[in-house]
Amino acid sequence: MKKIPHTFTIVFALILLAAVCTWLVPAGEFVRETVTIQNADGSTATREVVQTGSFHYVESQPQTWQVFSSLFNGFVDKADIIIFILMVGGAFWILNNSHAIDVGVMAFLRRVLRLNKYRLLQKIGVENIIIALIMIMFSLFGAVFGMSEETIAFVIIFVPLAISMGYDSIVGVCMCYVAAHIGFAGAMLNPFTIGIAQGIAELPIFSGLEYRFLCWIVLTIIGIAFVLWYANRVKRNPEKSPMYKLDNYWRQRAMEQQDNPVVYHSPMAAWVMYGLLSATMIVCAVLFPKTAITIGGGEASLPILPILAGAFVVTGFFMLRKSVHFFILDILLFTICYLVVGVLGYGWYVMEISALFLAMGICSGVADKQNADDIAKLFLAGCKDILSAALVVGLASGIIFILRDGKVIDTILFGLTRSLAETGEVASVGVMYVFQTLLNLIMPSGSAKAALTMPIMAQFADLINVSRQTTVLAFQFGDGFTNMITPTSGVLIACIGVAKIPYATWVKWIWKFILALILIGFLLILPTLFIHFPGF
């Protein structure tokens, strides 16, 4: 059997290929200008956009030794994601040392098995319902507030859960990462893609919501159906999983934890931590009695922090009565709740989320009666375990630097957009869509891609009598689907790295599904050419 190259090898080969392109593709640039656009919350922001018709060729900048410096630049550029991965990995290692997740998984599975006594649920499959509900939740997160980087932390939770349910690590990644990115692609209110693209295209922010909601439903159903088909196939015959042998890491880890019987107890340190956390949450609730939650263009002021504080005081007490393991799970649950509130209400990003998970890890360690030295050692062990996933993110980012410093990205953009003028209405939209899809392979940032392409696409849509809203939809789908396969996506590389899935194995497994999504996306775009939907 032919050996699959290491992920590092594949990514470095792509960096070399990008360097070769800088020798073969003429260098060129667009003139860019700074414009002011309206954000979803009514505020204004400045963005750099391309001037239509401003493309010109410049002196070539072939990349040679830069293939090595691009690695350094990649690490610097993705430092926030790399640090985020290391901090989350270290925090979860502290939490895992308490065996709280194992206790929670086993308790969860016992409850699931009890539900099988109901004939209807037994026929449908309780596990199928669980996978579907989790995927709907994460798809909604992706569609509403553009959840992406946040899924890295959830992979550590759902991969062991999937393994315990008789599936593989791929199913675990699908439950959170793939679901969130299907929602990201079919988003209704994503401010990072739709909000920016519509602002640049001079469209009302989040207009066309009704048809986008329909697209989200269609894509989410298809995604869930595909994952359930694969999950049941693996459960019937585990050896059909491409991760069957590699998942021994997770199975062995589960066996080692089972060999160490859990002693249910509630040490005094846990009660002290309960008091400190309760007091902290109460203080935060007093200082911030109302939180302005922003979803899409709407905003609601709600007493969320007081509700969370009260809920923790009650649930924390009863969980500690059972065992410190359940109390630590309660800390994890409220960490996730505060993550959602922080993102929607306070504009949190990876720095704040990293700090939140680090605090979770330290609090879990203290509650488990670990001293400061033990917590530090556990944190370092977690960083070491996840280091390869963090490093490959920086490595993959080097591809972008080679193409950008070689000044070939704008040339590729110009060549593709020029071909649109020679096609008809349907073909033009198809080429737009294919172009956005291909461009996403080398430029996974949705906001940057919107600033680069929408000024040209929006005006070209006027010339061929196509709705600007249709071009935004083509951008949205083109930006979303290939995020799940491109090696330049730091989030993808991080998620499969955390799950111990080699990049080549992931591509071999998912490429047919991505092609199907791309085709379905085009079929969803076509009706907007012939039917007048609200906002289109």
FENRAFEN-V291285 format. One line per field, one symbol per residue. ss: DSSP state (~ for helix, > for strand, _ for the rest). psi: psi as a letter, one per 20 degrees, with the letter a starting at -180 (. if undefined). A space follows every 10 residues. Layout:
# FENRAFEN-V291285
ss->???
psi->???
This chain:
# FENRAFEN-V291285
ss->______~~~~ ~~~~~~~~~~ ~~~~___>>_ _>>>>>>>__ ___>>>>>>> _____>>___ _____~~~~~ ~~~~~~~_~~ ~~~~~~~~~~ ~~~~~~~__~ ~~~~~~~~~~ ~~~~~___~~ ~~~~_~~~~~ ~~~~~~~~~~ ~~~~~_____ ~~~~~~~~~~ ~~~~____~~ ~~~~~~~~~~ ~~~~~_____ ~~~~~~~~~~ ________~~ ~~~~~~~~~~ ~~~~~~~~~~ ~~~~~~_~~~ _______~~~ ~~~~~~~~~_ _______~~~ ~~~~~~~~~~ ~~~~~~~___ >>>>>__>>> >>_~~~~~~~ ~~~~~~~~~~ ~~_~~~~~~~ ~~~~~~~~~~ ~~~~~~___~ ~~~~~~~~~~ ~~~~~~~___ _~~~~~~~~~ ~~~~~~~~~~ ~~~~~~~~~~ ~~~~~___~~ ~~~~~~~~~~ ~~__~~~~~~ ~~~~~~~~~~ ~~___~~~~~ ~~~~~~~~~~ ~~~____~~~ ~~~~~~~~~~ ~~~~_____~ ~~~~~~~~__ __~~~~~~~~ ~~~~~~~~~~ ~~~~~~~~~~ ______
psi->ppppqqgggg ghhhggghhh hihhpqqrqq pqqprprprh jirqqqqprp ppjjpqqrpq mppeiihghh gghghghkhg gghggggggg ghhgghhijg hgggghhghg hghhiiipgg hhghohhhgg gggghgghhg ghhgjkpfhh ighhhhghgh ggghjjbrhg hghhhggggh hghghkqhjo hifgggghgh jlqppkqkhg hhgggggghg ggggggghgg ghghhhnhii pijgghihgh ghghghhhhn ppoprnrhhh hghggggggg hgghhghmhq popoociqpp oqlgghgggg hggghgghhh hgqhghghhg ggghggghgg ggghhjkqbh ghhghghghg gghggghjkq rggggggggh hggghjghhg hhghghhhgg hghghiligh gggghghhih ijragghghg ggggghgghh hiniogghhg hghhhghghh hhhjlqphhh hgghggghhg gihjhpiioh gghgghghik oqghggghhi hhgggggggh gghhhghihi pnqpi.
